[in-house]
Amino acid sequence: MNRNNILITGASSGLGYTMALLYAQQGKNLALCARRTERLEELKSQLLAINSDIKVEVYALDVNDHDKVFEVFEQAKADFGSLDRVIVNAGMGKGASIGTGYFHANLQTAQTNFVAAIAQCEAAMGIFRQQNAGHLVTISSISAVRGFRRALTVYAATKSGLTSLTEGIRIDVMNTPIKVSCIHPGFIKSEINEKVEKVPFMVDTETGCKAILNAIEKEKANAFVPSWPWAVLHRILRMAPDSWIRKMS
Ligand SMILES: NC(=O)c1ccc[n+]([C@@H]2O[C@H](COP(=O)([O-])OP(=O)(O)OC[C@H]3O[C@@H](n4cnc5c(N)ncnc54)[C@H](OP(=O)(O)O)[C@@H]3O)[C@@H](O)[C@H]2O)c1
């Protein structure tokens, strides 16, 4: 399927930024959203240097401003004529063990990764239903498959919620031209994990994003990427005793 007009949230760094670079090489038109617009402007210049034939627009967007999510997605649809794929990627990983006084950080993660994802999915699906076409992609995480402790407790819960949300949307539009995919990345180098020590099976951003783009292209319901080791490990993680999970985080 030729998905030419692609909107990415959280495009100012990490996975969103690198996905945009890879999509520019493929000749895709890009609608890029984030709060740090100076980074998006710099990215836009890079993308047009890679491929001057593509159209790139940047939009200031805090995904926690839900009205703005709808406004920006509609604006992007108007600017590009149609939206073929929306990648719900904006996310964060602040937080700490529940009951240790970091409620505000945990709440911010919950709002950004889950509540704001509902707004982004709602806005994207409204457009796709109107078009009777489109591909919704959510960027969940390998951590969606189990509960994890400490800083990952709320983060993993938001990603589990996002995976479930994506599944519900997919079942809703089954047998229609609208496709819905949930990507579960393992550990890929980016700002979100730059301060984390001892991360297993970490890959560089480009390797990770190439695996993500390949998985997105297949338009399957769920993908665990890079497939080695995560396509196997996610099954083991689901069954592992709590004591193993405790040692891991
Ligand atoms: N890297 C990994 O290993 C990994 C693994 C699994 C899942 N993921 C998921 O992949 C996604 C991208 O993460 P990343 O690794 O690329 O991290 P990152 O480098 O920290 O990038 C996060 C992006 O999200 C945007 N963002 C955060 N809060 C936002 C808000 N309130 N409004 C709008 N945009 C916001 C940031 O843009 P601004 O700050 O400019 O707004 C930034 O562009 C996240 O959903 C993350 O959970 C990452």
The ligand as an SDF file (V2000), in Angstrom:
LIG
                    3D

 48 52  0  0  0  0  0  0  0  0999 V2000
   13.6910    4.3110   22.8200 N   0  0  0  0  0  0  0  0  0  0  0  0
   13.2140    3.1630   23.2570 C   0  0  0  0  0  0  0  0  0  0  0  0
   13.9640    2.2590   23.6570 O   0  0  0  0  0  0  0  0  0  0  0  0
   11.7320    2.9280   23.2640 C   0  0  0  0  0  0  0  0  0  0  0  0
   11.2750    1.6240   23.5440 C   0  0  0  0  0  0  0  0  0  0  0  0
    9.9190    1.3870   23.5540 C   0  0  0  0  0  0  0  0  0  0  0  0
    9.0300    2.3910   23.2770 C   0  0  0  0  0  0  0  0  0  0  0  0
    9.4890    3.6580   23.0170 N   0  0  0  0  0  0  0  0  0  0  0  0
    8.4990    4.7030   22.7490 C   0  0  0  0  0  0  0  0  0  0  0  0
    8.8580    5.3890   21.5750 O   0  0  0  0  0  0  0  0  0  0  0  0
    8.2940    6.7090   21.6140 C   0  0  0  0  0  0  0  0  0  0  0  0
    9.3730    7.7280   21.2520 C   0  0  0  0  0  0  0  0  0  0  0  0
   10.3380    7.7230   22.2900 O   0  0  0  0  0  0  0  0  0  0  0  0
   11.8820    8.0060   22.0480 P   0  0  0  0  0  0  0  0  0  0  0  0
   12.6140    6.8160   22.4950 O   0  0  0  0  0  0  0  0  0  0  0  0
   12.0980    8.5390   20.6820 O   0  0  0  0  0  0  0  0  0  0  0  0
   12.1260    9.1330   23.1480 O   0  0  0  0  0  0  0  0  0  0  0  0
   12.5870   10.6730   23.0210 P   0  0  0  0  0  0  0  0  0  0  0  0
   13.8470   10.7640   22.2430 O   0  0  0  0  0  0  0  0  0  0  0  0
   12.5800   11.1710   24.4100 O   0  0  0  0  0  0  0  0  0  0  0  0
   11.4250   11.3400   22.1620 O   0  0  0  0  0  0  0  0  0  0  0  0
   10.1480   11.5890   22.7090 C   0  0  0  0  0  0  0  0  0  0  0  0
    9.3760   12.4550   21.7430 C   0  0  0  0  0  0  0  0  0  0  0  0
    8.0590   12.6350   22.2920 O   0  0  0  0  0  0  0  0  0  0  0  0
    7.7680   14.0110   22.2850 C   0  0  0  0  0  0  0  0  0  0  0  0
    6.9060   14.3690   23.4020 N   0  0  0  0  0  0  0  0  0  0  0  0
    7.0630   14.0850   24.7200 C   0  0  0  0  0  0  0  0  0  0  0  0
    6.0920   14.6780   25.4440 N   0  0  0  0  0  0  0  0  0  0  0  0
    5.3100   15.3600   24.5540 C   0  0  0  0  0  0  0  0  0  0  0  0
    4.1780   16.1870   24.6770 C   0  0  0  0  0  0  0  0  0  0  0  0
    3.6100   16.4550   25.8760 N   0  0  0  0  0  0  0  0  0  0  0  0
    3.6440   16.7160   23.5570 N   0  0  0  0  0  0  0  0  0  0  0  0
    4.1890   16.4650   22.3570 C   0  0  0  0  0  0  0  0  0  0  0  0
    5.2620   15.7010   22.1590 N   0  0  0  0  0  0  0  0  0  0  0  0
    5.8230   15.1590   23.2630 C   0  0  0  0  0  0  0  0  0  0  0  0
    9.1020   14.7320   22.3760 C   0  0  0  0  0  0  0  0  0  0  0  0
    8.9790   16.0110   21.7250 O   0  0  0  0  0  0  0  0  0  0  0  0
    8.9970   17.4490   22.4690 P   0  0  0  0  0  0  0  0  0  0  0  0
    9.6880   17.2700   23.7860 O   0  0  0  0  0  0  0  0  0  0  0  0
    9.7320   18.3300   21.5130 O   0  0  0  0  0  0  0  0  0  0  0  0
    7.5550   17.8070   22.5780 O   0  0  0  0  0  0  0  0  0  0  0  0
    9.9990   13.8230   21.5590 C   0  0  0  0  0  0  0  0  0  0  0  0
    9.9600   14.1760   20.2090 O   0  0  0  0  0  0  0  0  0  0  0  0
    7.7270    6.8810   23.0100 C   0  0  0  0  0  0  0  0  0  0  0  0
    6.3300    6.6660   22.9970 O   0  0  0  0  0  0  0  0  0  0  0  0
    8.4140    5.7880   23.8130 C   0  0  0  0  0  0  0  0  0  0  0  0
    7.6530    5.3680   24.9270 O   0  0  0  0  0  0  0  0  0  0  0  0
   10.8190    3.9390   23.0110 C   0  0  0  0  0  0  0  0  0  0  0  0
  1  2  1  0
  2  3  2  0
  2  4  1  0
  4  5  1  0
  4 48  2  0
  5  6  2  0
  6  7  1  0
  7  8  2  0
  8  9  1  0
  8 48  1  0
  9 10  1  0
  9 46  1  0
 10 11  1  0
 11 12  1  0
 11 44  1  0
 12 13  1  0
 13 14  1  0
 14 15  2  0
 14 16  1  0
 14 17  1  0
 17 18  1  0
 18 19  2  0
 18 20  1  0
 18 21  1  0
 21 22  1  0
 22 23  1  0
 23 24  1  0
 23 42  1  0
 24 25  1  0
 25 26  1  0
 25 36  1  0
 26 27  1  0
 26 35  1  0
 27 28  2  0
 28 29  1  0
 29 30  1  0
 29 35  2  0
 30 31  1  0
 30 32  2  0
 32 33  1  0
 33 34  2  0
 34 35  1  0
 36 37  1  0
 36 42  1  0
 37 38  1  0
 38 39  2  0
 38 40  1  0
 38 41  1  0
 42 43  1  0
 44 45  1  0
 44 46  1  0
 46 47  1  0
M  CHG  2   8   1  16  -1
M  END
$$$$
